[in-house]
Amino acid sequence: MESSSGDHVAVNSRDVPLYYYQQKLARTNDMDSQMKAQQDLDQLIEGRKSADQLLEKLVTLATIDNPEKTAIVSGKRMPINLDIFPCYKKLLHSFRSHCFEHKHAYLLQALLQTRQHLRPGT
C-alpha cells in the first residue's frame, strides 16, 4: 500500500481497512468527506473494541473453572504456527460458513489466536 506521502508501506492484512480509513482521512480536504471518513474510522475502531470485548468474555467463560488459564490466555497473542493448520482449516471453513466471511479478518485473527491458547495441554 501507499502512504499519504506516496511511500510504500507494509500493512498487516487485517489492518488494511484501518489503514485505508486513516489514509482517506489524511488525504481528504473538504469538511463533509473528512467527517464521513472520521465516522467510518470511528465505527471500525468501535467494532474492533466490541469484538475484543466479546472475545474476552468468551475466554472468561471458557476458562471460568481455571482462573490461571484465564490469566494465561487473556491479552496474550501468538502467531499462527504449523501445528494448528489442520484445526485452522476446519475452523476457518466452519466460521466462514456459519458466522462471518473474510471481510471480518480482524475478528477471525483474534479468535484463532485465542483458540490456540485454549487447547488442552497448553
BAPA-86789 format. One record per residue (C-alpha): x, y, z. Coordinates in pm, whole numbers, padded with zeros to 5 digits, always signed. Layout:
N
XYZ/...
//
This chain:
122
+00000+00000+00000/+00099+00362-00034/+00104+00616+00244/-00036+00966+00203/+00317+01078+00107/+00332+00820-00174/+00575+00587+00003/+00503+00216+00000/+00428+00069+00342/+00367-00283+00467/+00035-00328+00645/-00091-00641+00819/-00381-00771+00608/-00624-00749+00897/-00532-00382+00944/-00584-00279+00580/-00933-00135+00645/-00798+00066+00938/-00506+00196+00731/-00739+00275+00439/-00962+00498+00652/-00663+00667+00815/-00517+00747+00473/-00855+00855+00337/-00890+01095+00628/-00537+01230+00575/-00595+01287+00201/-00938+01446+00224/-00964+01823+00206/-01335+01904+00223/-01517+01901+00556/-01800+01664+00455/-01557+01400+00328/-01343+01439+00639/-01644+01391+00865/-01752+01080+00671/-01401+00934+00677/-01373+01004+01051/-01712+00839+01114/-01605+00533+00914/-01277+00513+01105/-01450+00556+01441/-01706+00289+01352/-01431+00045+01256/-01240+00110+01579/-01555+00072+01789/-01636-00254+01610/-01291-00384+01692/-01328-00283+02056/-01661-00469+02068/-01501-00775+01909/-01215-00765+02161/-01462-00735+02450/-01665-01027+02314/-01354-01242+02285/-01251-01150+02638/-01594-01261+02764/-01568-01586+02569/-01224-01656+02715/-01351-01583+03065/-01649-01815+03021/-01440-02090+02861/-01188-02080+03145/-01422-01998+03434/-01315-02308+03628/-00947-02229+03584/-00854-01866+03665/-00488-01940+03598/-00577-02036+03240/-00778-01715+03206/-00472-01513+03304/-00254-01702+03054/-00497-01665+02765/-00614-01308+02823/-00418-01047+02637/-00161-01293+02505/-00129-01304+02128/+00085-01557+01948/+00144-01607+01576/-00025-01891+01393/+00210-02187+01362/+00216-02507+01159/+00087-02718+01448/-00258-02566+01426/-00313-02568+01047/-00540-02876+01031/-00754-02728+01306/-00725-02382+01149/-00863-02501+00815/-01157-02673+00981/-01225-02370+01200/-01195-02131+00906/-01441-02332+00696/-01696-02359+00977/-01652-01999+01079/-01689-01874+00722/-01994-02091+00661/-02180-02016+00982/-02055-01688+01128/-01853-01440+00928/-01680-01407+00596/-01323-01294+00529/-01431-00932+00550/-01408-00976+00928/-01038-01066+00925/-00966-00880+01249/-01215-01087+01448/-01110-01411+01281/-00743-01349+01363/-00826-01275+01726/-01042-01588+01752/-00767-01806+01610/-00509-01665+01848/-00742-01715+02144/-00835-02068+02035/-00468-02165+02024/-00435-02084+02394/-00743-02285+02489/-00615-02616+02350/-00576-02885+02616/-00221-02919+02737/-00118-02562+02653/
//
